Structures are given as C-alpha cells and as structure tokens.
C-alpha cells in the first residue's frame, strides 16, 4: 500500500537522489556520515570533500529518491559537533554554470593581458 501511495506522489523537479551537504565538521568520518544519513534509507555512496576548497562538504547519494527527500527534510539544520548542517539537492546545472563562469573569467583575463587592457 505504501509503495502504491509513493508511486502516485509527484515530486518537484529539483528533488533527486543526490544531496549536497555543507557546514560539516572537518574531522567527520565517512562512518559517522553513514550513521547520520543511513537512518533515512539505503545509501549508494558518500563522498567527503578533501581539498581546501571542498572541506566541510559532502555528496550523499541515496538508492531511493524518497529516502533522499526524507533525509533532506529532516537533516537540514541538524546539529553535528555544534555546526548546523546545510542539506541541499545537488543541481548539476548550477555546478556547471559556476565552472563555465570561471573559464570565461580566465579567458577574459588572458585576452586583457594580450592586448594590455587592464581594468
């Protein structure tokens, strides 16, 4: 009965199985992440940020979209080591837009340097 109820439920398009988590303690382990996020359903993968730019962030991929939604709803604002988690749905188009913007800035800087146009 519950599965049939789920099948009839329509989710907004931004909701997906991949969660982007920010404001994590730098020392959090993958095991601790599984303990926190695993309560909401089967997890396919967790990727913790390990570079200076990505420390304190992670991607959590659930097997089921409804489990991801449940985790996002319940864990956004959850307190871990006196830090409040920011849990969002991963949006690939936004990530690619940011990368493209960086490339365009680099290209512009090279062109300005080539023609001596420093503003």
DSSP file (Angstrom, degrees, kcal/mol; ACC not computed):
  #  RESIDUE AA STRUCTURE BP1 BP2  ACC     N-H-->O    O-->H-N    N-H-->O    O-->H-N    TCO  KAPPA ALPHA  PHI   PSI    X-CA   Y-CA   Z-CA
    1    1 A X     >        0   0    0      0, 0.0     4,-2.0     0, 0.0     5,-0.2   0.000 360.0 360.0 360.0 -44.7    0.0    0.0    0.0
    2    2 A X  H  >  +     0   0    0      1,-0.2     4,-2.0     2,-0.2     5,-0.1   0.886 360.0  51.7 -63.8 -38.6    2.8    2.4    0.9
    3    3 A X  H  > S+     0   0    0      1,-0.2     4,-2.1     2,-0.2    -1,-0.2   0.886 109.1  50.0 -66.2 -37.9    4.6    1.8   -2.3
    4    4 A X  H  > S+     0   0    0      2,-0.2     4,-1.3     1,-0.2    -1,-0.2   0.884 109.2  51.8 -67.5 -37.0    1.5    2.5   -4.4
    5    5 A X  H  X S+     0   0    0     -4,-2.0     4,-0.5     1,-0.2     3,-0.2   0.899 110.3  49.5 -63.3 -41.4    1.0    5.7   -2.5
    6    6 A X  H >< S+     0   0    0     -4,-2.0     3,-1.1     1,-0.2    -2,-0.2   0.894 105.2  57.3 -63.5 -41.4    4.6    6.7   -3.3
    7    7 A X  H 3< S+     0   0    0     -4,-2.1    -1,-0.2     1,-0.3    -2,-0.2   0.817 106.9  48.8 -62.6 -31.1    4.1    5.9   -7.0
    8    8 A X  H 3< S+     0   0    0     -4,-1.3     2,-0.4    -3,-0.2    -1,-0.3   0.590  91.2  98.3 -84.3 -11.0    1.2    8.4   -7.2
    9    9 A X    <<  -     0   0    0     -3,-1.1     2,-0.5    -4,-0.5    -3,-0.0  -0.650  63.5-150.1 -83.2 128.1    3.1   11.2   -5.5
   10   10 A X        -     0   0    0     -2,-0.4     2,-0.3     0, 0.0    -2,-0.1  -0.860  10.0-155.8-100.5 130.2    4.7   13.7   -7.8
   11   11 A X        -     0   0    0     -2,-0.5    55,-0.0     1,-0.1     0, 0.0  -0.743  28.0 -97.3-101.8 150.1    7.9   15.4   -6.6
   12   12 A X    >   -     0   0    0     -2,-0.3     3,-1.5     1,-0.1    -1,-0.1  -0.285  38.9-112.0 -59.5 152.3    9.2   18.8   -7.7
   13   13 A X  T 3  S+     0   0    0      1,-0.3    -1,-0.1    -3,-0.0    -2,-0.0   0.748 111.7  63.1 -63.6 -24.9   11.8   18.5  -10.5
   14   14 A X  T 3  S+     0   0    0      2,-0.0     2,-0.4    77,-0.0    -1,-0.3   0.685  82.3  96.1 -75.4 -14.5   14.7   19.8   -8.3
   15   15 A X    <   +     0   0    0     -3,-1.5     2,-0.3    74,-0.1    -4,-0.1  -0.614  50.7 149.5 -78.7 128.1   14.4   16.8   -5.9
   16   16 A X        -     0   0    0     -2,-0.4    74,-0.1     2,-0.2    48,-0.1  -0.854  59.1 -93.6-145.7-176.9   16.8   14.0   -6.8
   17   17 A X  S    S+     0   0    0     -2,-0.3    45,-2.5    46,-0.1     2,-0.6   0.581  97.9  84.3 -79.5  -9.9   18.7   11.2   -5.1
   18   18 A X  E     -A   61   0A   0     43,-0.2    72,-2.7    72,-0.2     2,-0.4  -0.844  60.1-166.8-103.5 121.7   21.9   13.2   -4.6
   19   19 A X  E     -AB  60  89A   0     41,-3.1    41,-2.4    -2,-0.6     2,-0.6  -0.853  11.0-149.4-105.3 141.1   22.2   15.5   -1.6
   20   20 A X  E     -AB  59  88A   0     68,-3.3    68,-2.8    -2,-0.4     2,-0.5  -0.952  17.5-162.8-107.8 121.1   24.9   18.2   -1.3
   21   21 A X  E     -AB  58  87A   0     37,-3.2    37,-2.0    -2,-0.6     2,-0.3  -0.904   9.4-179.1-112.4 129.3   25.8   18.7    2.4
   22   22 A X  E     + B   0  86A   0     64,-2.9    64,-2.1    -2,-0.5    35,-0.2  -0.772  56.0  40.8-120.4 167.3   27.7   21.8    3.6
   23   23 A X  S    S+     0   0    0     33,-0.3     2,-0.2    -2,-0.3    34,-0.2   0.790  72.5 158.1  67.2  31.7   28.9   23.1    7.0
   24   24 A X        -     0   0    0     32,-2.7    -1,-0.2    -3,-0.2     2,-0.1  -0.553  52.1 -98.3 -79.8 149.7   30.2   19.7    8.1
   25   25 A X    >   -     0   0    0     -2,-0.2     3,-1.6     1,-0.1    31,-0.2  -0.483  31.2-127.8 -62.3 138.9   32.9   19.4   10.8
   26   26 A X  T 3  S+     0   0    0      1,-0.3    30,-0.2    -2,-0.1    -1,-0.1   0.803 106.4  53.7 -60.3 -29.3   36.3   19.0    9.1
   27   27 A X  T 3  S+     0   0    0     29,-0.0    -1,-0.3     2,-0.0    -2,-0.1   0.408  77.3 126.5 -89.2   2.8   37.0   15.9   11.2
   28   28 A X    <   -     0   0    0     -3,-1.6     2,-0.2     1,-0.1    28,-0.1  -0.342  50.8-141.2 -65.4 141.0   33.8   14.0   10.4
   29   29 A X     >  -     0   0    0      1,-0.1     4,-1.9    -2,-0.0     5,-0.1  -0.570  20.8-114.0 -99.4 164.0   34.4   10.4    9.1
   30   30 A X  H  > S+     0   0    0      1,-0.2     4,-2.5     2,-0.2     5,-0.2   0.873 118.1  56.3 -61.0 -37.4   32.6    8.5    6.4
   31   31 A X  H  > S+     0   0    0      1,-0.2     4,-2.1     2,-0.2    -1,-0.2   0.912 106.4  48.7 -62.2 -43.2   31.4    6.1    9.1
   32   32 A X  H  > S+     0   0    0      2,-0.2     4,-2.2     1,-0.2    -1,-0.2   0.877 109.7  53.2 -64.4 -36.7   29.8    9.0   11.0
   33   33 A X  H  X S+     0   0    0     -4,-1.9     4,-3.1     2,-0.2     5,-0.4   0.924 108.3  49.5 -63.2 -43.8   28.2   10.2    7.8
   34   34 A X  H  X S+     0   0    0     -4,-2.5     4,-2.2     1,-0.2    -2,-0.2   0.888 109.7  52.7 -62.0 -38.1   26.7    6.7    7.2
   35   35 A X  H  < S+     0   0    0     -4,-2.1     4,-0.4     2,-0.2    -2,-0.2   0.922 116.2  38.7 -62.5 -43.7   25.4    6.7   10.8
   36   36 A X  H  < S+     0   0    0     -4,-2.2     3,-0.5     1,-0.1    -2,-0.2   0.953 127.7  30.7 -72.9 -51.4   23.7   10.1   10.4
   37   37 A X  H >< S+     0   0    0     -4,-3.1     3,-1.5     1,-0.2    -3,-0.2   0.743 106.8  70.7 -84.7 -24.1   22.4    9.8    6.8
   38   38 A X  G >< S+     0   0    0     -4,-2.2     3,-1.2    -5,-0.4    -1,-0.2   0.687  81.6  75.1 -67.6 -17.7   21.8    6.0    6.9
   39   39 A X  G 3  S+     0   0    0     -3,-0.5    -1,-0.3    -4,-0.4    -2,-0.1   0.721  94.8  52.3 -64.6 -19.3   18.9    6.3    9.2
   40   40 A X  G <  S-     0   0    0     -3,-1.5     2,-0.3     1,-0.3    -1,-0.2   0.445 123.4 -60.0-101.3   0.1   16.8    7.6    6.3
   41   41 A X  S <  S-     0   0    0     -3,-1.2    -1,-0.3    -4,-0.2     2,-0.2  -0.838  76.3 -31.8 147.3 177.8   17.4    4.8    3.9
   42   42 A X        -     0   0    0     -2,-0.3    21,-2.5    -3,-0.1    22,-0.5  -0.443  54.3-148.4 -68.7 131.1   19.9    2.8    1.8
   43   43 A X  E     -C   62   0A   0     19,-0.2    19,-0.3    -2,-0.2     3,-0.1  -0.868  15.3-170.2-104.7 132.3   22.9    4.9    0.7
   44   44 A X  E    S-     0   0A   0     17,-2.9     2,-0.3    -2,-0.5    18,-0.2   0.860  71.0 -11.1 -83.7 -40.6   24.7    4.2   -2.5
   45   45 A X  E     -C   61   0A   0     16,-1.7    16,-3.4     2,-0.0     2,-0.4  -0.989  48.0-158.9-161.5 146.7   27.7    6.5   -2.0
   46   46 A X  E     -C   60   0A   0     -2,-0.3     2,-0.5    14,-0.2    14,-0.2  -0.998  11.5-169.6-128.8 129.4   29.1    9.2    0.3
   47   47 A X  E     -C   59   0A   0     12,-2.8    12,-2.4    -2,-0.4     2,-0.4  -0.964   7.3-158.4-120.5 114.5   31.9   11.5   -1.0
   48   48 A X  E     -C   58   0A   0     -2,-0.5    10,-0.3    10,-0.2     2,-0.2  -0.740  26.5-111.3 -90.7 138.6   33.5   13.8    1.6
   49   49 A X        +     0   0    0      8,-3.0     7,-0.4     5,-0.4     8,-0.1  -0.468  37.1 174.2 -66.6 135.9   35.4   16.9    0.4
   50   50 A X        +     0   0    0     -2,-0.2     2,-0.3     5,-0.1    -1,-0.1   0.321  48.3  82.9-130.4   7.0   39.1   16.5    0.9
   51   51 A X  S >> S-     0   0    0      1,-0.1     4,-1.5     0, 0.0     3,-0.7  -0.714  91.0-104.7-104.6 163.4   40.7   19.6   -0.8
   52   52 A X  T 34 S+     0   0    0     -2,-0.3     3,-0.1     1,-0.2    -1,-0.1   0.848 122.8  49.0 -55.4 -33.2   40.9   23.0    0.9
   53   53 A X  T 34 S+     0   0    0      1,-0.2    -1,-0.2     3,-0.0    -4,-0.1   0.784 118.7  37.0 -75.5 -27.1   38.0   24.3   -1.3
   54   54 A X  T X4 S+     0   0    0     -3,-0.7     3,-1.5    -6,-0.1    -5,-0.4   0.415  81.0 125.5-110.1   1.9   35.7   21.3   -0.6
   55   55 A X  T 3< S+     0   0    0     -4,-1.5   -32,-0.2     1,-0.2    -5,-0.1  -0.329  74.3  29.6 -60.1 142.7   36.5   20.6    3.1
   56   56 A X  T 3  S+     0   0    0     -7,-0.4   -32,-2.7     1,-0.3     2,-0.3   0.563 106.1  95.1  83.7   7.9   33.3   20.6    5.2
   57   57 A X    <   +     0   0    0     -3,-1.5    -8,-3.0   -35,-0.2    -1,-0.3  -0.871  46.4 175.1-126.0 162.6   31.2   19.4    2.3
   58   58 A X  E     -AC  21  48A   0    -37,-2.0   -37,-3.2    -2,-0.3     2,-0.5  -0.986  26.0-132.8-158.5 157.7   29.9   16.0    1.1
   59   59 A X  E     -AC  20  47A   0    -12,-2.4   -12,-2.8    -2,-0.3     2,-0.5  -0.970  20.0-166.2-111.6 133.4   27.7   14.4   -1.5
   60   60 A X  E     -AC  19  46A   0    -41,-2.4   -41,-3.1    -2,-0.5     2,-0.6  -0.981   2.9-163.4-121.5 119.8   25.3   11.7   -0.3
   61   61 A X  E     -AC  18  45A   0    -16,-3.4   -17,-2.9    -2,-0.5   -16,-1.7  -0.911   6.7-160.5-108.8 119.6   23.7    9.5   -2.9
   62   62 A X  E     - C   0  43A   0    -45,-2.5   -19,-0.2    -2,-0.6     3,-0.1  -0.597  23.1-133.1 -93.3 156.7   20.7    7.5   -1.9
   63   63 A X  S    S+     0   0    0    -21,-2.5     2,-0.4    -2,-0.2   -20,-0.1   0.833  95.0  43.9 -71.2 -34.2   19.2    4.4   -3.6
   64   64 A X  S  > S-     0   0    0    -22,-0.5     4,-1.8     1,-0.1     3,-0.3  -0.936  71.6-142.7-122.7 135.2   15.7    5.9   -3.4
   65   65 A X  H  > S+     0   0    0     -2,-0.4     4,-2.2     1,-0.2     5,-0.1   0.829 103.3  55.7 -63.6 -33.7   14.6    9.5   -4.2
   66   66 A X  H  > S+     0   0    0      2,-0.2     4,-2.3     1,-0.2    -1,-0.2   0.867 105.9  51.0 -69.7 -34.5   12.0    9.4   -1.4
   67   67 A X  H  > S+     0   0    0     -3,-0.3     4,-2.6     2,-0.2    -2,-0.2   0.900 109.8  51.0 -65.6 -40.1   14.7    8.5    1.2
   68   68 A X  H  X S+     0   0    0     -4,-1.8     4,-2.5     2,-0.2    -2,-0.2   0.909 110.7  48.4 -62.5 -42.3   16.8   11.4   -0.1
   69   69 A X  H  X S+     0   0    0     -4,-2.2     4,-2.6     2,-0.2    -2,-0.2   0.920 111.5  49.6 -64.0 -43.8   13.8   13.7    0.3
   70   70 A X  H  X S+     0   0    0     -4,-2.3     4,-2.1     2,-0.2    -2,-0.2   0.916 112.6  47.3 -60.9 -45.0   13.1   12.5    3.8
   71   71 A X  H  X S+     0   0    0     -4,-2.6     4,-2.9     2,-0.2     5,-0.3   0.916 112.4  49.5 -63.7 -43.9   16.8   12.9    4.8
   72   72 A X  H  X S+     0   0    0     -4,-2.5     4,-1.2     1,-0.2    -2,-0.2   0.923 112.0  48.3 -61.9 -44.6   16.9   16.4    3.3
   73   73 A X  H  < S+     0   0    0     -4,-2.6    -1,-0.2    -5,-0.2    -2,-0.2   0.882 121.2  35.2 -63.1 -39.0   13.7   17.4    5.1
   74   74 A X  H  < S+     0   0    0     -4,-2.1    -2,-0.2    -5,-0.2    -1,-0.2   0.774 118.9  45.5 -90.0 -27.8   14.9   16.1    8.5
   75   75 A X  H >< S+     0   0    0     -4,-2.9     3,-2.3    -5,-0.2     2,-0.5   0.583  77.8 107.6 -98.5  -9.7   18.7   16.8    8.4
   76   76 A X  T 3< S+     0   0    0     -4,-1.2    10,-0.2    -5,-0.3     3,-0.1  -0.579  97.6  12.9 -68.1 119.4   18.7   20.4    7.2
   77   77 A X  T 3  S+     0   0    0      8,-2.9    -1,-0.3    -2,-0.5     2,-0.1   0.429  92.2 151.5  91.2   0.2   19.6   22.4   10.3
   78   78 A X    <   -     0   0    0     -3,-2.3     7,-2.9     7,-0.2     2,-0.6  -0.436  46.7-122.9 -66.6 136.5   20.7   19.2   12.2
   79   79 A X  E     +D   84   0B   0      5,-0.2     2,-0.5    -2,-0.1     5,-0.2  -0.737  34.0 173.0 -90.1 119.6   23.4   20.0   14.8
   80   80 A X  E >  S-D   83   0B   0      3,-3.2     3,-0.9    -2,-0.6   -55,-0.1  -0.976  75.9 -21.5-125.8 115.4   26.6   18.0   14.4
   81   81 A X  T 3  S-     0   0    0     -2,-0.5    -1,-0.1     1,-0.3     3,-0.1   0.906 127.7 -51.2  52.4  47.0   29.5   19.0   16.7
   82   82 A X  T 3  S+     0   0    0      1,-0.2     2,-0.4   -57,-0.0    -1,-0.3   0.740 118.0 112.8  61.9  26.4   27.9   22.4   17.2
   83   83 A X  E <   -D   80   0B   0     -3,-0.9    -3,-3.2    -5,-0.0     2,-0.6  -0.993  64.2-134.5-125.3 136.1   27.6   23.0   13.5
   84   84 A X  E     -D   79   0B   0     -2,-0.4    -5,-0.2    -5,-0.2    -6,-0.1  -0.804  25.5-127.6 -93.7 120.8   24.3   23.2   11.8
   85   85 A X        -     0   0    0     -7,-2.9    -8,-2.9    -2,-0.6     2,-0.6  -0.342  10.0-150.7 -68.6 142.9   24.2   21.1    8.6
   86   86 A X  E     -B   22   0A   0    -64,-2.1   -64,-2.9   -10,-0.2     2,-0.5  -0.969  18.5-172.7-110.9 113.0   23.0   22.7    5.3
   87   87 A X  E     +B   21   0A   0     -2,-0.6     2,-0.3   -66,-0.2   -66,-0.2  -0.938  10.8 165.1-115.4 120.5   21.5   19.9    3.2
   88   88 A X  E     -B   20   0A   0    -68,-2.8   -68,-3.3    -2,-0.5     2,-0.4  -0.851  41.8-101.8-127.9 161.2   20.5   20.7   -0.4
   89   89 A X  E     -B   19   0A   0     -2,-0.3     2,-0.2   -70,-0.2   -70,-0.2  -0.720  45.9-112.2 -80.5 134.8   19.6   18.8   -3.5
   90   90 A X        -     0   0    0    -72,-2.7     2,-0.6    -2,-0.4   -72,-0.2  -0.501  30.2-165.2 -68.6 131.2   22.5   18.6   -5.9
   91   91 A X    >>  -     0   0    0     -2,-0.2     4,-1.5     1,-0.1     3,-0.8  -0.904   6.2-167.0-122.3 102.0   21.8   20.6   -9.0
   92   92 A X  H 3> S+     0   0    0     -2,-0.6     4,-2.6     1,-0.3     5,-0.2   0.855  84.9  60.1 -57.7 -39.8   24.3   19.7  -11.8
   93   93 A X  H 3> S+     0   0    0      1,-0.2     4,-2.1     2,-0.2    -1,-0.3   0.869 104.8  49.5 -61.3 -35.1   23.4   22.7  -14.0
   94   94 A X  H <> S+     0   0    0     -3,-0.8     4,-1.9     2,-0.2    -1,-0.2   0.892 110.2  50.4 -69.0 -39.1   24.4   25.1  -11.2
   95   95 A X  H  X S+     0   0    0     -4,-1.5     4,-1.8     1,-0.2    -2,-0.2   0.909 112.7  46.4 -64.8 -41.9   27.7   23.4  -10.7
   96   96 A X  H  X S+     0   0    0     -4,-2.6     4,-2.7     1,-0.2    -2,-0.2   0.876 108.6  55.7 -69.3 -36.9   28.5   23.5  -14.5
   97   97 A X  H  X S+     0   0    0     -4,-2.1     4,-2.1    -5,-0.2    -1,-0.2   0.904 107.7  49.6 -59.2 -41.4   27.4   27.2  -14.7
   98   98 A X  H  X S+     0   0    0     -4,-1.9     4,-1.9     2,-0.2    -1,-0.2   0.908 111.3  48.7 -65.1 -42.4   30.0   28.0  -12.0
   99   99 A X  H  X S+     0   0    0     -4,-1.8     4,-2.0     1,-0.2    -2,-0.2   0.918 111.3  49.8 -63.4 -43.3   32.7   26.1  -13.8
  100  100 A X  H  X S+     0   0    0     -4,-2.7     4,-2.4     1,-0.2    -2,-0.2   0.881 107.9  54.0 -63.5 -38.5   31.9   27.9  -17.1
  101  101 A X  H  X S+     0   0    0     -4,-2.1     4,-2.3     1,-0.2    -1,-0.2   0.907 107.7  50.3 -61.8 -42.8   32.0   31.3  -15.4
  102  102 A X  H  X S+     0   0    0     -4,-1.9     4,-2.1     1,-0.2    -1,-0.2   0.913 110.8  49.1 -61.7 -43.0   35.5   30.5  -14.1
  103  103 A X  H  X S+     0   0    0     -4,-2.0     4,-2.5     1,-0.2    -2,-0.2   0.904 110.3  50.8 -63.6 -41.6   36.7   29.5  -17.5
  104  104 A X  H  X S+     0   0    0     -4,-2.4     4,-2.5     1,-0.2    -1,-0.2   0.895 109.0  51.3 -63.8 -40.0   35.2   32.7  -19.0
  105  105 A X  H  X S+     0   0    0     -4,-2.3     4,-2.3     2,-0.2    -1,-0.2   0.906 110.7  48.8 -62.9 -41.6   36.9   34.8  -16.4
  106  106 A X  H  X S+     0   0    0     -4,-2.1     4,-2.3     2,-0.2    -2,-0.2   0.925 111.6  49.1 -62.5 -45.2   40.3   33.1  -17.2
  107  107 A X  H  X S+     0   0    0     -4,-2.5     4,-2.3     1,-0.2    -2,-0.2   0.906 111.5  49.4 -61.0 -43.4   39.7   33.7  -21.0
  108  108 A X  H  X S+     0   0    0     -4,-2.5     4,-2.7     1,-0.2    -1,-0.2   0.907 109.9  51.0 -63.1 -43.0   38.9   37.4  -20.4
  109  109 A X  H  X S+     0   0    0     -4,-2.3     4,-2.3     2,-0.2    -2,-0.2   0.901 110.7  48.9 -63.0 -40.9   42.0   37.9  -18.2
  110  110 A X  H  X S+     0   0    0     -4,-2.3     4,-2.5     2,-0.2    -2,-0.2   0.922 112.3  47.9 -64.3 -43.9   44.2   36.3  -20.9
  111  111 A X  H  X S+     0   0    0     -4,-2.3     4,-2.0     2,-0.2    -2,-0.2   0.916 111.9  49.6 -63.3 -43.5   42.7   38.5  -23.6
  112  112 A X  H  <>S+     0   0    0     -4,-2.7     5,-3.2     1,-0.2     4,-0.5   0.904 112.9  47.1 -62.0 -40.9   43.1   41.6  -21.5
  113  113 A X  H ><5S+     0   0    0     -4,-2.3     3,-0.7     3,-0.2    -2,-0.2   0.899 109.6  54.3 -66.6 -40.0   46.7   40.7  -20.8
  114  114 A X  H 3<5S+     0   0    0     -4,-2.5    -2,-0.2     1,-0.2    -1,-0.2   0.890 118.9  33.0 -61.1 -41.1   47.3   40.0  -24.5
  115  115 A X  T 3<5S-     0   0    0     -4,-2.0    -1,-0.2    -5,-0.1    -2,-0.2   0.315 111.9-114.1-101.5   7.8   46.1   43.4  -25.6
  116  116 A X  T < 5 +     0   0    0     -3,-0.7     2,-0.8    -4,-0.5    -3,-0.2   0.867  65.5 145.6  65.5  37.2   47.2   45.4  -22.5
  117  117 A X      < +     0   0    0     -5,-3.2     2,-0.6    -6,-0.2    -1,-0.2  -0.643  16.6 168.2-107.3  74.0   43.7   46.2  -21.3
  118  118 A X              0   0    0     -2,-0.8    -9,-0.0     1,-0.1    -5,-0.0  -0.782 360.0 360.0 -90.1 119.3   44.0   46.1  -17.5
  119  119 A X              0   0    0     -2,-0.6    -1,-0.1     0, 0.0    -2,-0.0   0.414 360.0 360.0-105.5 360.0   40.9   47.5  -15.9
